[in-house]
Amino acid sequence: MTHEVEVATTTASGTPLLTTETEVVIQLPLRSVPLGTASCLPTDVVGIAKDGSLIRNSEVTLYAVFGADTLIGYALDGFPIYGARSGVALDECGGTGAIGQYRYYLEAERGYILNCFASEPISI
């Protein structure tokens, strides 16, 4: 979804300038447990990072430096993605229930971030 926003700036000479910019807004579903049906990954984009950038499934090495307590972002199905965690049994998609909520974790052994979505993802 996009919407227009007016942005007030000033030119180098000090003249006020009002411009219109397009903002992209993505609304992820709010879930705490998987819906019970895994979904295939239709594209390489699997989530949105905390800074708003896209998380690509092939960029696992970019995020592998983060530990299990670091929230990287959110998958397109609404579940959080955390850094690498070892010694925890993960399901077929790469996630597990932790502290009352399902979440994905990176694994050093995988060459990608997610195996599948634990619930229906949004389309972008």
Short mmCIF file of the C-alpha atoms (twelve columns), coordinates in Angstrom:
data_MODEL
# 
_entry.id   MODEL 
# 
loop_
_atom_site.group_PDB 
_atom_site.id 
_atom_site.type_symbol 
_atom_site.label_atom_id 
_atom_site.label_alt_id 
_atom_site.label_comp_id 
_atom_site.label_asym_id 
_atom_site.label_seq_id 
_atom_site.Cartn_x 
_atom_site.Cartn_y 
_atom_site.Cartn_z 
_atom_site.pdbx_PDB_model_num 
ATOM 1   C CA . MET A 1   0.000  0.000   0.000  1 
ATOM 2   C CA . THR A 2   1.264  3.497   -0.763 1 
ATOM 3   C CA . HIS A 3   0.175  6.957   0.225  1 
ATOM 4   C CA . GLU A 4   1.302  10.489  -0.512 1 
ATOM 5   C CA . VAL A 5   2.951  12.653  2.171  1 
ATOM 6   C CA . GLU A 6   3.852  16.316  2.039  1 
ATOM 7   C CA . VAL A 7   7.424  17.071  3.091  1 
ATOM 8   C CA . ALA A 8   8.584  20.585  3.992  1 
ATOM 9   C CA . THR A 9   12.226 21.348  3.251  1 
ATOM 10  C CA . THR A 10  14.376 24.402  2.702  1 
ATOM 11  C CA . THR A 11  16.573 25.052  -0.324 1 
ATOM 12  C CA . ALA A 12  20.229 26.040  0.023  1 
ATOM 13  C CA . SER A 13  19.205 29.699  -0.372 1 
ATOM 14  C CA . GLY A 14  16.717 29.395  2.511  1 
ATOM 15  C CA . THR A 15  13.555 29.269  0.412  1 
ATOM 16  C CA . PRO A 16  10.886 26.993  1.884  1 
ATOM 17  C CA . LEU A 17  9.876  24.162  -0.402 1 
ATOM 18  C CA . LEU A 18  6.902  21.822  -0.084 1 
ATOM 19  C CA . THR A 19  7.162  18.531  -1.986 1 
ATOM 20  C CA . THR A 20  5.066  15.398  -2.163 1 
ATOM 21  C CA . GLU A 21  6.649  11.987  -1.627 1 
ATOM 22  C CA . THR A 22  5.193  8.510   -1.889 1 
ATOM 23  C CA . GLU A 23  5.549  6.329   1.203  1 
ATOM 24  C CA . VAL A 24  5.293  2.563   0.984  1 
ATOM 25  C CA . VAL A 25  3.413  1.025   3.896  1 
ATOM 26  C CA . ILE A 26  3.296  -2.703  4.519  1 
ATOM 27  C CA . GLN A 27  1.025  -4.164  7.149  1 
ATOM 28  C CA . LEU A 28  2.064  -7.591  8.403  1 
ATOM 29  C CA . PRO A 29  -0.391 -9.944  10.082 1 
ATOM 30  C CA . LEU A 30  -0.286 -10.147 13.877 1 
ATOM 31  C CA . ARG A 31  0.040  -13.775 14.972 1 
ATOM 32  C CA . SER A 32  1.420  -15.631 17.970 1 
ATOM 33  C CA . VAL A 33  1.041  -19.238 16.775 1 
ATOM 34  C CA . PRO A 34  1.281  -20.824 13.306 1 
ATOM 35  C CA . LEU A 35  -1.962 -21.563 11.490 1 
ATOM 36  C CA . GLY A 36  -0.982 -25.184 10.953 1 
ATOM 37  C CA . THR A 37  -0.207 -25.063 7.231  1 
ATOM 38  C CA . ALA A 38  3.252  -24.238 5.956  1 
ATOM 39  C CA . SER A 39  3.510  -22.087 2.825  1 
ATOM 40  C CA . CYS A 40  6.177  -22.209 0.141  1 
ATOM 41  C CA . LEU A 41  8.482  -19.262 -0.419 1 
ATOM 42  C CA . PRO A 42  7.241  -17.645 -3.658 1 
ATOM 43  C CA . THR A 43  10.182 -15.186 -3.911 1 
ATOM 44  C CA . ASP A 44  13.572 -14.538 -2.330 1 
ATOM 45  C CA . VAL A 45  12.064 -11.791 -0.139 1 
ATOM 46  C CA . VAL A 46  10.980 -13.376 3.164  1 
ATOM 47  C CA . GLY A 47  10.629 -10.416 5.504  1 
ATOM 48  C CA . ILE A 48  11.116 -6.818  6.523  1 
ATOM 49  C CA . ALA A 49  14.094 -5.792  8.697  1 
ATOM 50  C CA . LYS A 50  13.687 -3.412  11.636 1 
ATOM 51  C CA . ASP A 51  15.115 -0.599  9.496  1 
ATOM 52  C CA . GLY A 52  12.466 -1.187  6.806  1 
ATOM 53  C CA . SER A 53  14.729 -2.914  4.295  1 
ATOM 54  C CA . LEU A 54  13.749 -6.201  2.664  1 
ATOM 55  C CA . ILE A 55  15.132 -9.436  4.111  1 
ATOM 56  C CA . ARG A 56  16.159 -11.786 1.317  1 
ATOM 57  C CA . ASN A 57  16.284 -15.502 2.028  1 
ATOM 58  C CA . SER A 58  19.682 -15.815 0.320  1 
ATOM 59  C CA . GLU A 59  21.311 -13.186 2.584  1 
ATOM 60  C CA . VAL A 60  21.714 -15.406 5.647  1 
ATOM 61  C CA . THR A 61  25.419 -14.527 5.990  1 
ATOM 62  C CA . LEU A 62  24.490 -10.856 6.343  1 
ATOM 63  C CA . TYR A 63  22.409 -11.623 9.453  1 
ATOM 64  C CA . ALA A 64  24.384 -14.602 10.829 1 
ATOM 65  C CA . VAL A 65  26.452 -12.285 13.041 1 
ATOM 66  C CA . PHE A 66  23.429 -11.686 15.285 1 
ATOM 67  C CA . GLY A 67  22.671 -13.891 18.274 1 
ATOM 68  C CA . ALA A 68  19.389 -15.455 19.346 1 
ATOM 69  C CA . ASP A 69  18.383 -12.435 21.450 1 
ATOM 70  C CA . THR A 70  18.558 -10.029 18.501 1 
ATOM 71  C CA . LEU A 71  15.351 -9.288  16.622 1 
ATOM 72  C CA . ILE A 72  16.311 -8.953  12.963 1 
ATOM 73  C CA . GLY A 73  12.851 -8.199  11.613 1 
ATOM 74  C CA . TYR A 74  9.565  -9.849  10.723 1 
ATOM 75  C CA . ALA A 75  8.743  -12.528 8.182  1 
ATOM 76  C CA . LEU A 76  5.980  -11.814 5.675  1 
ATOM 77  C CA . ASP A 77  3.672  -14.118 7.649  1 
ATOM 78  C CA . GLY A 78  3.989  -11.844 10.707 1 
ATOM 79  C CA . PHE A 79  6.353  -13.880 12.885 1 
ATOM 80  C CA . PRO A 80  9.610  -12.375 14.211 1 
ATOM 81  C CA . ILE A 81  13.005 -13.448 12.861 1 
ATOM 82  C CA . TYR A 82  15.837 -13.692 15.401 1 
ATOM 83  C CA . GLY A 83  19.568 -14.296 15.007 1 
ATOM 84  C CA . ALA A 84  21.427 -17.593 15.194 1 
ATOM 85  C CA . ARG A 85  20.494 -20.025 17.919 1 
ATOM 86  C CA . SER A 86  22.149 -23.395 18.396 1 
ATOM 87  C CA . GLY A 87  20.972 -26.400 20.338 1 
ATOM 88  C CA . VAL A 88  17.256 -25.717 19.798 1 
ATOM 89  C CA . ALA A 89  15.032 -28.039 17.799 1 
ATOM 90  C CA . LEU A 90  13.417 -26.044 14.990 1 
ATOM 91  C CA . ASP A 91  10.465 -27.125 12.872 1 
ATOM 92  C CA . GLU A 92  10.413 -27.617 9.100  1 
ATOM 93  C CA . CYS A 93  10.210 -23.849 8.471  1 
ATOM 94  C CA . GLY A 94  13.053 -22.883 10.821 1 
ATOM 95  C CA . GLY A 95  11.037 -21.727 13.799 1 
ATOM 96  C CA . THR A 96  9.878  -22.776 17.232 1 
ATOM 97  C CA . GLY A 97  7.532  -21.680 19.994 1 
ATOM 98  C CA . ALA A 98  9.455  -19.585 22.516 1 
ATOM 99  C CA . ILE A 99  8.163  -17.522 25.419 1 
ATOM 100 C CA . GLY A 100 4.567  -18.066 24.318 1 
ATOM 101 C CA . GLN A 101 5.137  -16.965 20.719 1 
ATOM 102 C CA . TYR A 102 6.299  -18.661 17.546 1 
ATOM 103 C CA . ARG A 103 9.489  -17.191 16.068 1 
ATOM 104 C CA . TYR A 104 12.080 -18.010 13.440 1 
ATOM 105 C CA . TYR A 105 15.784 -18.437 14.202 1 
ATOM 106 C CA . LEU A 106 18.775 -18.447 11.893 1 
ATOM 107 C CA . GLU A 107 20.940 -21.545 11.756 1 
ATOM 108 C CA . ALA A 108 24.572 -21.482 10.675 1 
ATOM 109 C CA . GLU A 109 24.131 -24.811 8.868  1 
ATOM 110 C CA . ARG A 110 21.370 -23.525 6.569  1 
ATOM 111 C CA . GLY A 111 22.264 -21.555 3.501  1 
ATOM 112 C CA . TYR A 112 19.095 -19.467 3.778  1 
ATOM 113 C CA . ILE A 113 16.953 -17.766 6.418  1 
ATOM 114 C CA . LEU A 114 13.656 -19.695 6.180  1 
ATOM 115 C CA . ASN A 115 12.704 -23.106 4.801  1 
ATOM 116 C CA . CYS A 116 9.043  -22.082 4.432  1 
ATOM 117 C CA . PHE A 117 6.459  -19.794 6.024  1 
ATOM 118 C CA . ALA A 118 4.687  -21.224 9.092  1 
ATOM 119 C CA . SER A 119 1.505  -19.348 8.083  1 
ATOM 120 C CA . GLU A 120 0.130  -17.576 5.025  1 
ATOM 121 C CA . PRO A 121 2.427  -14.644 4.074  1 
ATOM 122 C CA . ILE A 122 1.327  -11.313 2.616  1 
ATOM 123 C CA . SER A 123 2.150  -10.571 -1.033 1 
ATOM 124 C CA . ILE A 124 4.490  -7.717  -1.845 1 
# 
